[in-house]
Structures are given as structure tokens and as C-alpha cells.
Amino acid sequence: MIRRTRFGTVALAALLLLGSGPAPSDDEAAALLARHRTYAGWQLGDGTVATLRVGRKTFEEPPGGAGRVLLATAAEARIGALFRDIETIGGTTVETGFTGNLFWQSNENGFTHQIAGDEQRFLVSTQLVFNEATTALDGTFKGYRTFAGRRVGIVRVQVPQSFAIDLYVDPETGAYRRFDVDPGGDNDRAVIVDAYAEPKPGVRLISQWHYDGSRRSYEYGDFQINAPVDPQELHPPAQTALWTFGSPVAIPLEPSKRLAPPRIYFHATVNGTSGRFLLDTGASNILFTKEFADRAGLVALGATQTRSIGATMSTKMARAAGIDVGDDRLQNVIVNVADVPLDADGLMGYDFFAGAVVVVDFDHSLMRIYDPGANVPRLGKGIIAVVDLASERPVLPLTVNRTITMRAMLDTGNPFDVLYSPEAVYKYGLVSLRDEKVRPSIGGAEVQECGWLDELSFGPIVYQHPAACLSHAFEGRDGLVGLGVLRHFNMIFDYPHSKIEMQLRE
């Protein structure tokens, strides 16, 4: 289920702003943008590239320069600014698209959520470049500089309801050599344009690129300009992992052992094999240990990678016929399997929450699972907040020390209170008492400076004096609120409606 908002239509208006806005008022910017339009040979909406089918490969260069490794392949279909991208990784698919009403993302189990907030604004601005729509926007000349041994002119274009873009234009050819989204902002990210292709005489499209500082690179190929594309293709796929709901029985939650970092566990049965699992909203999937996966007889599918706080793990994907929790069953679900040290048989992340409403009652150490279409008892006092699920983890805006805004991942699998980025200190002025310690995470560890904050504010709810640690796993305003804080709330995780309800315990 996808929660629809008005922003999708605003984003569409931004993408289709051809001819409706003023011509660039800056003469030098106008000349550079005109030079680029001549080089590209088309502009979104002029009919030259009305539809497009194209393939894409993703490569990664391992440390040491051992040669590129193919990570994923993809097929993309476009109708003007609308698109659907189907990426194949380790024998499974992950999809992203824009229907004209909303941006959406669907994982290997067909669980689909809306892309919203800063993630959507970044995607809008990026799509403007790849769809050759920037030449219709108002531009300001920011000067000439040398980039990668070439003289380039920088033009900043403003995107309504989205992030500005700095375009690095080669004045000799008109090609874009680089573009920066949200230049100087909290979401500043640079894309290096490595090559263009000319699949049709006089018509050029970006064919190779990479993010600045990344070892990954991307290549388009097999361009099919104006190939037939049915608009119905651009909608999300059907969900393949399905819940069968029984009565919402109380499922006991077990705290970690005394003196151990706080975590919460529950029992479930996978393919008829009983196990003990960590409830982990900070995980983007369901993960089982290799030992448990072997006992449960999971069917292997392929290899992939999973990121945790402080580490990246190599994992394998497998299919579970059914996961039974209380009277409820999640069937035909793709999971990850890793040889990783855990004090449990695995962890239940995004795919466990994505198709159900999960009520966590810390007052009574119980959990209940509800059908999203049923009437779910509310908590009463507290807040109901819209969450961003673009990372397949719940992210909420909150305020730190009364003045600093933060995008916080709510992570029941992390035992600590708060993690924040280095920029929170040197860029936004976060102040706390600090003491260097090592804080472990699943799959790795990281060195952090730890101390205490004055307060966290979740809307009208104020939480006093949480412990907090600096983490290089986060950038900008991104951070984490862990179980050290969350256990002081009763919570309803309603991913199908992109909401979380929080009630501060007495």
C-alpha cells in the first residue's frame, strides 16, 4: 500500500516545466545552456525522445584496482519524464519509478513505498539532467573554473519545489561534465559525467557516470529511442510476499540479558523451524544466520551486500516459504543470510514491518500484529508522525537541543540512545560532553565520541538528557535514535500508511 501526497504532482510540474517558465535571465548562463541543448540535440517534451528503453550496468572497483566487478544490471523504460527502473541484483529485482502522481520504490518482495522528502527532491533534480530538461530552467552564471583538466562554465538552475543544480558545461562542446545537486546544502552530491552516447544521429544522452568519490560506476547501453512503452508498465509491481492474518494475539518480547546492551527479541517459526529473533527497525531486510538458514532449509537465490552501522556485510539471498508469528504468517518472502555473530537466529527488519501494522507495548513487553486494513487500537496520548521509508528504515524529523534539526532513523536494533554525524558538530553547532569509546554494531564497530545532549524533541514530546555518540556512518543532518530512547515509548509501526505512533511511557 502506498500513501499518496500532493508532492508527486508538484514534482511532475517541475519535470515538465518546458516553455512555461521565463527564459534564463543571465546572458552567459543562457548561452551555455543553449550550447548544451545544441550538443544534446533534444529537450524533454520536444518530441525527439518521446519514449526510451535502455539497459544499465552497475560496476564497482574493489580497493587495490583489481578491475571492475559487475554488481547489477537494469532495464529502464521512460515516457517523457515518467519512468520505471528494474534492477537485478543477486537473482532478485529492486524497482524504482515515477507514474506522474508519485515516485515509488519496490524491493525484492514487492513491498512498495513512496519516495518522499529530500530523497524525492534529489531524484527530481537528477532526473531533470538525465531527461534533458535543465535547458528550460532559469539559470545563473557562477563563473568559469577548471575541472578534470577542462575549462567549464558553471550554471546554477533553480528547480521549483526541489534542489538547485550546478551544471558544469564544456563551452567548446556544450557537454555536461559534472552536475552538483543541492550545491552547498545538506544534501550536496556531485555526479561526474564520464561519457555521452549518440544512439541516433544528432541525439546524445548521458551514457556513463559515477558519484564523486564513489568506486561504483554506471553505464547505459542498448538505447531504443521512441520504442513502444505502455503507461501501465510504469506502475509498481505486485507484492509477492504476502501476510495471512489471524487474530492479533499477544507475542511476548524478551529483553536482553542483565548487563548486556538493551535489545528486544521474540520467537517465530521459519519453514517450521523455531527461532529467536531481534526486532530491528534499523535493518532494511530480514536476515538469518547461516546456521539457522541451514536448519530451516531455505532456498538460496544469489549473493548481495547488506549495510549496517559501521560495516558492510556480504550476504546471500534466500527464499522462506513461511514465517509464522503468533497466528499470523508471512509467506514466500526473500530474506538475507549471513555468517555473522549474533546472540539470536536472525533479525526482523523492513520486510517484517512493510505489509503489517506492528504494535510494540513496552509497558507489558508484548507485540501484536494487525492487518493494515483492519481497525487498529490507537495508543491515545502521544503523536502520530509521517515517516520517510526511502531507505527501508523509518526516518523522522526531530529537534536536538531546541535548535538543531535532524533526520533520525528509529532503530530498535541499536542499543544506544542517539548517534549523530560529524557535521552536526562542526557545521550545525551541536554541543555535548564527549568521551571516546567503541560502540559495536551488527557486523562491525566504529570509534565515536560520546556524551549527553540536553534534549530531543519529537514534536510536542521532549526527551531529556539522552546519551549521544558521534558516528562517521552518518552525514549532514542524518542520525539515529536507538532502543536506549525508544524503549521509553509504546509504539505503533504502520509502514503501509507511512506512519508511526509514539506514546511516552509513564
Secondary structure as UniProt FT lines:
FT   HELIX           7..15
FT   TURN            18..20
FT   HELIX           27..40
FT   TURN            44..45
FT   TURN            48..49
FT   STRAND          51..60
FT   TURN            63..64
FT   STRAND          69..79
FT   TURN            80..81
FT   STRAND          82..89
FT   TURN            90..91
FT   STRAND          92..98
FT   STRAND          103..106
FT   TURN            108..109
FT   STRAND          112..114
FT   HELIX           117..130
FT   TURN            131..132
FT   HELIX           134..136
FT   STRAND          139..147
FT   TURN            148..149
FT   STRAND          150..157
FT   TURN            160..161
FT   STRAND          165..169
FT   TURN            171..173
FT   STRAND          176..181
FT   TURN            183..184
FT   TURN            186..187
FT   STRAND          189..200
FT   TURN            201..202
FT   STRAND          203..211
FT   TURN            212..213
FT   STRAND          216..225
FT   HELIX           231..234
FT   STRAND          242..244
FT   STRAND          251..252
FT   STRAND          254..255
FT   TURN            258..259
FT   STRAND          264..270
FT   TURN            271..272
FT   STRAND          273..279
FT   TURN            281..282
FT   STRAND          286..289
FT   HELIX           290..296
FT   STRAND          299..308
FT   TURN            309..310
FT   STRAND          311..325
FT   TURN            326..327
FT   STRAND          328..338
FT   STRAND          346..348
FT   HELIX           350..353
FT   TURN            354..355
FT   STRAND          357..361
FT   TURN            362..365
FT   STRAND          366..370
FT   TURN            372..373
FT   STRAND          383..386
FT   TURN            390..391
FT   STRAND          395..400
FT   TURN            401..403
FT   STRAND          404..411
FT   TURN            412..413
FT   STRAND          418..420
FT   HELIX           423..426
FT   TURN            427..428
FT   STRAND          435..441
FT   TURN            442..443
FT   STRAND          444..452
FT   STRAND          455..458
FT   TURN            459..460
FT   STRAND          461..464
FT   STRAND          467..470
FT   TURN            472..473
FT   TURN            476..477
FT   STRAND          478..482
FT   HELIX           483..486
FT   TURN            487..488
FT   STRAND          489..494
FT   HELIX           495..497
FT   STRAND          499..504
//
